[in-house]
């Protein structure tokens, strides 16, 4: 579903606000640095869960053992495949906006949520830039545990960020210019 990002955010602006910049994160499956650990771990988890489940079914163990195992198989499949699909879908539904007063993040898969951050009160802002000019702007103090949950989508503890945006330095400079003015 393609849509005009500026139009999508227009209804969330105050009467004295104008959009300076809008953007969307990179689409598709993305591998993050934490996947170096998470992919092997999730494959081991899922493999053991499948082994447990099939052994419980074929050995004549009580039905509870198989039922117990299926929960871990489902979790394992989510670790191996589901988290990438959910992350891609979440990013596909995310829109970023910058006004002269706020950073706006609209996101959600089943429900839409709006996060609004007053630019003048942001105390900590940093960006990471890749060689192609894309990157991520993190707004506020970074939670050190964010990297371990990357792609699993723990929104309640995630530091607000504009992830995987093109021309990250240009957007960062616009934010800092607004803070200074």
Secondary structure as a PSIPRED ss2 file (coil, helix, strand):
# PSIPRED VFORMAT (PSIPRED V4.0)

   1 X C   1.000  0.000  0.000
   2 X C   1.000  0.000  0.000
   3 X C   1.000  0.000  0.000
   4 X C   1.000  0.000  0.000
   5 X H   0.000  1.000  0.000
   6 X H   0.000  1.000  0.000
   7 X H   0.000  1.000  0.000
   8 X H   0.000  1.000  0.000
   9 X H   0.000  1.000  0.000
  10 X H   0.000  1.000  0.000
  11 X C   1.000  0.000  0.000
  12 X C   1.000  0.000  0.000
  13 X C   1.000  0.000  0.000
  14 X C   1.000  0.000  0.000
  15 X C   1.000  0.000  0.000
  16 X C   1.000  0.000  0.000
  17 X C   1.000  0.000  0.000
  18 X C   1.000  0.000  0.000
  19 X E   0.000  0.000  1.000
  20 X E   0.000  0.000  1.000
  21 X E   0.000  0.000  1.000
  22 X E   0.000  0.000  1.000
  23 X E   0.000  0.000  1.000
  24 X C   1.000  0.000  0.000
  25 X C   1.000  0.000  0.000
  26 X C   1.000  0.000  0.000
  27 X C   1.000  0.000  0.000
  28 X C   1.000  0.000  0.000
  29 X C   1.000  0.000  0.000
  30 X C   1.000  0.000  0.000
  31 X C   1.000  0.000  0.000
  32 X C   1.000  0.000  0.000
  33 X C   1.000  0.000  0.000
  34 X C   1.000  0.000  0.000
  35 X H   0.000  1.000  0.000
  36 X H   0.000  1.000  0.000
  37 X H   0.000  1.000  0.000
  38 X H   0.000  1.000  0.000
  39 X H   0.000  1.000  0.000
  40 X H   0.000  1.000  0.000
  41 X H   0.000  1.000  0.000
  42 X H   0.000  1.000  0.000
  43 X H   0.000  1.000  0.000
  44 X H   0.000  1.000  0.000
  45 X H   0.000  1.000  0.000
  46 X H   0.000  1.000  0.000
  47 X H   0.000  1.000  0.000
  48 X H   0.000  1.000  0.000
  49 X H   0.000  1.000  0.000
  50 X H   0.000  1.000  0.000
  51 X H   0.000  1.000  0.000
  52 X H   0.000  1.000  0.000
  53 X H   0.000  1.000  0.000
  54 X H   0.000  1.000  0.000
  55 X H   0.000  1.000  0.000
  56 X H   0.000  1.000  0.000
  57 X H   0.000  1.000  0.000
  58 X H   0.000  1.000  0.000
  59 X C   1.000  0.000  0.000
  60 X C   1.000  0.000  0.000
  61 X C   1.000  0.000  0.000
  62 X C   1.000  0.000  0.000
  63 X H   0.000  1.000  0.000
  64 X H   0.000  1.000  0.000
  65 X H   0.000  1.000  0.000
  66 X H   0.000  1.000  0.000
  67 X H   0.000  1.000  0.000
  68 X H   0.000  1.000  0.000
  69 X H   0.000  1.000  0.000
  70 X H   0.000  1.000  0.000
  71 X H   0.000  1.000  0.000
  72 X H   0.000  1.000  0.000
  73 X H   0.000  1.000  0.000
  74 X H   0.000  1.000  0.000
  75 X H   0.000  1.000  0.000
  76 X H   0.000  1.000  0.000
  77 X H   0.000  1.000  0.000
  78 X H   0.000  1.000  0.000
  79 X H   0.000  1.000  0.000
  80 X H   0.000  1.000  0.000
  81 X H   0.000  1.000  0.000
  82 X H   0.000  1.000  0.000
  83 X H   0.000  1.000  0.000
  84 X H   0.000  1.000  0.000
  85 X H   0.000  1.000  0.000
  86 X H   0.000  1.000  0.000
  87 X H   0.000  1.000  0.000
  88 X H   0.000  1.000  0.000
  89 X H   0.000  1.000  0.000
  90 X H   0.000  1.000  0.000
  91 X H   0.000  1.000  0.000
  92 X H   0.000  1.000  0.000
  93 X C   1.000  0.000  0.000
  94 X C   1.000  0.000  0.000
  95 X E   0.000  0.000  1.000
  96 X E   0.000  0.000  1.000
  97 X E   0.000  0.000  1.000
  98 X E   0.000  0.000  1.000
  99 X E   0.000  0.000  1.000
 100 X C   1.000  0.000  0.000
 101 X C   1.000  0.000  0.000
 102 X E   0.000  0.000  1.000
 103 X E   0.000  0.000  1.000
 104 X E   0.000  0.000  1.000
 105 X E   0.000  0.000  1.000
 106 X E   0.000  0.000  1.000
 107 X E   0.000  0.000  1.000
 108 X C   1.000  0.000  0.000
 109 X C   1.000  0.000  0.000
 110 X C   1.000  0.000  0.000
 111 X C   1.000  0.000  0.000
 112 X C   1.000  0.000  0.000
 113 X E   0.000  0.000  1.000
 114 X E   0.000  0.000  1.000
 115 X E   0.000  0.000  1.000
 116 X E   0.000  0.000  1.000
 117 X E   0.000  0.000  1.000
 118 X E   0.000  0.000  1.000
 119 X H   0.000  1.000  0.000
 120 X H   0.000  1.000  0.000
 121 X H   0.000  1.000  0.000
 122 X C   1.000  0.000  0.000
 123 X C   1.000  0.000  0.000
 124 X C   1.000  0.000  0.000
 125 X E   0.000  0.000  1.000
 126 X E   0.000  0.000  1.000
 127 X E   0.000  0.000  1.000
 128 X E   0.000  0.000  1.000
 129 X E   0.000  0.000  1.000
 130 X C   1.000  0.000  0.000
 131 X C   1.000  0.000  0.000
 132 X C   1.000  0.000  0.000
 133 X C   1.000  0.000  0.000
 134 X C   1.000  0.000  0.000
 135 X E   0.000  0.000  1.000
 136 X E   0.000  0.000  1.000
 137 X E   0.000  0.000  1.000
 138 X E   0.000  0.000  1.000
 139 X E   0.000  0.000  1.000
 140 X C   1.000  0.000  0.000
 141 X C   1.000  0.000  0.000
 142 X C   1.000  0.000  0.000
 143 X C   1.000  0.000  0.000
 144 X C   1.000  0.000  0.000
 145 X C   1.000  0.000  0.000
 146 X H   0.000  1.000  0.000
 147 X H   0.000  1.000  0.000
 148 X H   0.000  1.000  0.000
 149 X H   0.000  1.000  0.000
 150 X C   1.000  0.000  0.000
 151 X C   1.000  0.000  0.000
 152 X C   1.000  0.000  0.000
 153 X C   1.000  0.000  0.000
 154 X C   1.000  0.000  0.000
 155 X H   0.000  1.000  0.000
 156 X H   0.000  1.000  0.000
 157 X H   0.000  1.000  0.000
 158 X C   1.000  0.000  0.000
 159 X C   1.000  0.000  0.000
 160 X C   1.000  0.000  0.000
 161 X E   0.000  0.000  1.000
 162 X E   0.000  0.000  1.000
 163 X E   0.000  0.000  1.000
 164 X E   0.000  0.000  1.000
 165 X E   0.000  0.000  1.000
 166 X C   1.000  0.000  0.000
 167 X C   1.000  0.000  0.000
 168 X H   0.000  1.000  0.000
 169 X H   0.000  1.000  0.000
 170 X H   0.000  1.000  0.000
 171 X H   0.000  1.000  0.000
 172 X H   0.000  1.000  0.000
 173 X H   0.000  1.000  0.000
 174 X H   0.000  1.000  0.000
 175 X H   0.000  1.000  0.000
 176 X H   0.000  1.000  0.000
 177 X H   0.000  1.000  0.000
 178 X H   0.000  1.000  0.000
 179 X H   0.000  1.000  0.000
 180 X H   0.000  1.000  0.000
 181 X C   1.000  0.000  0.000
